[in-house]
Amino acid sequence: MGPWQFVGRAHELRRIVASATSSDHRGIILSGTAGIGKTRLLREAVSVLPAERFAVWTATASIAVSGLPFGGLAQVLPGDQPVGMSPSGLLRWAVDALHAQAAGRSMVLAIDDAHLLDPSSAALVYLVARDAHATVLGTLRTGEQVPLPVRALWTDDLVDHDELTPLSAADTRALLVEMLGGPVDTTSADRLWRLSTGNPLLLRELVIAAAAGNELTRLYGVWRWTGEFDLAPRLTDLIDARIGDLSDEVREVIELVAFGEPIGLSLLIAAAGEAPVESAEERGLIRVAASDRRHHVRLAHPLYGEVVRQRCPVTRAMRLKARLATLVESAGTRRHDDLLRVAEWRLDSGTATDPVMLLLAGAQAFSRYNMHLGARLARAALDSGGGFDAAEMLAVILVFMDRSEEALPVIESVRDEIDSEQRRSRWLVARGLVSYWGLGRESAVDELAKDAPTVDDPGFRSRVHSFEATMRLHRLEVAEACRMSQSIVDSPAAPVSARSLAECVLAHAHAARGQLATSERITDQVQADAPLWRAEMPYLQLALELARGTRLAIGGNVDGIDAIVADEFADLADAGDFRLGSGYLSVLRAQAARLRGRSAEALRGSLQACAVLAGSRVFAGLAHAERAHAAALLGDADEAQAAMADSDQTHRPGMAILYPWREQARAWVAACGGDVEQAITALVALAGRLRGDGFAGHESLILHDLVRLGCATLPIGWPDGEAQTVAERLAELATVVDGPLTALMARHAAAASDGAELLAVADAFADRGLLLFAADAAAMAVVRLRATTGAERSEASAGLGDLLARCDALSTPALRAARPALTDRERQIARLAAAGLASKQIADQLFLSTRTIENHLQRVYGKLGVTSRSELAHALRALPEQ
């Protein structure tokens, strides 16, 4: 892996440059741990200093020359050092030599690893810092002894001194993109950030180790890390240098914490002794943190644990884990996490024999969406005699791990153990999950409907019916799904889990119909009841998020989508590899980004969703459709068509409820490919289908797409014989669909020929964060006002330019119509004029006459609808790159 481009640290970089270029020339010294990026940051900062203004000298101190006078600055000072001079004379000579080389320019002395400077060099650095025409920049390694003259730099208030903090999560993601040459999925990037603690050197070694072990894979252009890596020598050398030599007693402390963190301090002392624990803390190997009235111990760096766990012999690791389990059990499993931790230790140490404990722990892991651990515990419980309960849990978890082929024989293996009404209802539901969502068998709905009456108890039967209703909703049998769901909600015998799942069906249907307020009220109630259903049916959260996400996307509530994807469920789904959950939330992120006009971000998000959902029979078709929609808005016809083909290939009939999003994307793919008429035809047909299904919420979005394509006055003949224009139907829907968005869309349709009103509509969309719609409305205004003169035309052009400056490189028919073609020469002259160059300066630069330049500019003004150079920059933002 070669060197990468510098990314991140924008604030720190600006601060160092400002230290050298400000009027007071006050320097700065940055301290930081090894590998934190001090050297690269210093090098990047001095590289931007103009040589005509600054005499810049860089030096790297080294232990190899720390015993030689001026050894640390040998790279800076002249080679003809005078002999026979006193130490003070030598210092004066060195300062004069630097001034002579500076030749009147301001001096900048940049010293890397200044803590290794020899005494003479350190003294010279101090003298330079006192010079009114010089600035000292430098780095130090945290924890090292610093020469007194260097320390005096900040104690005497000559320079600032700060600690360089680790890279942020965002900067780490950007660095990973630079390292790997492509985007990295959010979960992998966050794991690598936490493991490297924002240290670029450790991050690089982690990536190299993961790549060498084939633990980094790329799918749909997105890199994904399995979470595993081999202990490469370079990485272990780095960690060994930090850990140092350990006594047997301290090593045992480190191992116990590595396998048990967070571990209670009193428990650790009881296991390893007080002195070794104190020694480990003094050496900075462990951290003790207070939580309420307890103290918990973790390793000082996450990588310490990885190295210790991988190096520990198998038998010793098993013994340590068994010991940890015994210690926690003897102290009493008082914390909520204790049961799960003890069960995992017992499982790993080969001492797990209690199927009840394994089942309880498996349910806890599942409720936290830790799918792999939940499956391991459920499998162990089944192997230990857990019977029906273990098989049911394992089968359901395997469905959500995209391993349904394994799940079917598991649930079928306990058919003979159905000995109660409760078990029969649970078995029917589990088999239905495996068959319908896992294996994509639509016949599972009819099988469930046929078998449901065999459950006599109304409460248990309502549980079966709630799943049948959910399947019918997804199969687009909406009326029957809602009828069944309402009867469950109205039934006093229905348990909370069945009622909540039925409410999710109703909430989803209400959202599609445009009854957004009712949908929100229902989902709020389901969320409030979550403590009552999560332990029994944790995957119900996915149905809840689908209903909420549908409502928010239809209502254009991008802030609401942000709240969902930032909620606890998103973190748990990502951390636990609950792919259906994290994949759907990635689709939601992409939809919000698309509505905000950030099509490139939407494409990245949808590609991540495609990678996460690869092999899924549930949301993969939706993810590819969103990918197609984003690519179409970016103007990438080939990618859009390929994504739409992938959507068609991965979509399953059992997820027919998602057709509005898929068919909307298909229309925009056609428009991107240049066939706007086909797009209009497809949208008209889709609007008719949505009206027939009663999906007024979705229909309003599709009709607005027609408005954006210039079809506000297009008459649509409905199957019932009635004919309405798009604008008339939108106005009608504005009285039906909740929320302000549909009314704003209807206003857009009504203003289709009014340039000033279109600009007002654009502002209203922008106020809601819907910059995609705002840009199209502003583009339509530009077209309508093109033939006019005066302020309105200029205002429209400037407004569109401002909007597009906040978006990615959008490409829609409305925007293309608003962007008149400029010749290469016109574009070149326009950019120079917008940069502030006078006509004569442009003429001299391009070897043309001033009159020719003025003629070109007049044509540019006419094409862009501007009247002065002050408006030109705004208009140029609306032009596509060529």
Buried (B, 14 or more C-beta within 10 A) or exposed (E): EEEBEBBBBEEBBEBBBEBBBEEEBBBBBBBBBBBBBBBBBBBBBBEEBEEEEBBBBBBBBBEEBBEEBBBBBBEBBEEEBEEEEEEEEBBBBBBEBBBEBBEEBBBBBBBBBBBBBBBBBBBBBBBBBEBEEBBBBBBBBEEEEBBEBBBBBBEEEBBBBEEBEBBEBEBBBBBBBBBBEBBBBBBBBBBBBEBBBBBBBBBBBBBBBBBEBEBBEBBBBBBBBBBEBBBBEEBBEBBEEBBEEBEEBBBBBBBBBBBBBBBBBEBBBBBBBEEBBBBBBEBEBBBBEEEEEBBBBBBBBBBBBBBBEBBBEEEEBBEBBBBBBBBBBEEEBEBEEBBBBBBBBBBBBEBBEBBEBBBBBBBBBBBBBBBEBBBBBBBBBBEBEBBBBBBBBBBBBBBBBBBBEBBBEBBBBBEEBBEEBBBBBBBBBBBBBBBBBBBBBBEBBEBBBEBBEEBEBEBBBBBBBBBBBBBBBBBBBBEBBBEBBBBBBEBEEBBBBBBBBBBBBBBBBBBBBBBBEBBBEBBEEBEEBBEEBBBBBBBBBBBBBBBBBBBBBBBBBBEBBBEBBEBEBBBBBBBBBBBBBBBBBBBBBBBBBBBBBBBBBBBBBBBBBBBBBBEBBBBBBBBBBBBBBBBBBBBBBEBBBBBBEBBBEBBBEBBBBBBBBBBBBBBBBBBBBEBBEBBBEBBBBBBBBBBEBBBBBBBBBBBBBBBBBBBBEBEBEEEEEEEBBBBBBBBBBBEBBBBBBBBBBBBBBBBBEBBBBBBEBBBBBBEBBBBBBBBBBBBBBBBBBBEEEEEBBBBBBBBBBBBBEBBBBBBBBBBBBBBBEBEEBBBBBBBBBBEEBEBEBBBEEBEBEBEBBEEBBEBBBEBBBBBEBEBBBBBBBBBEEE
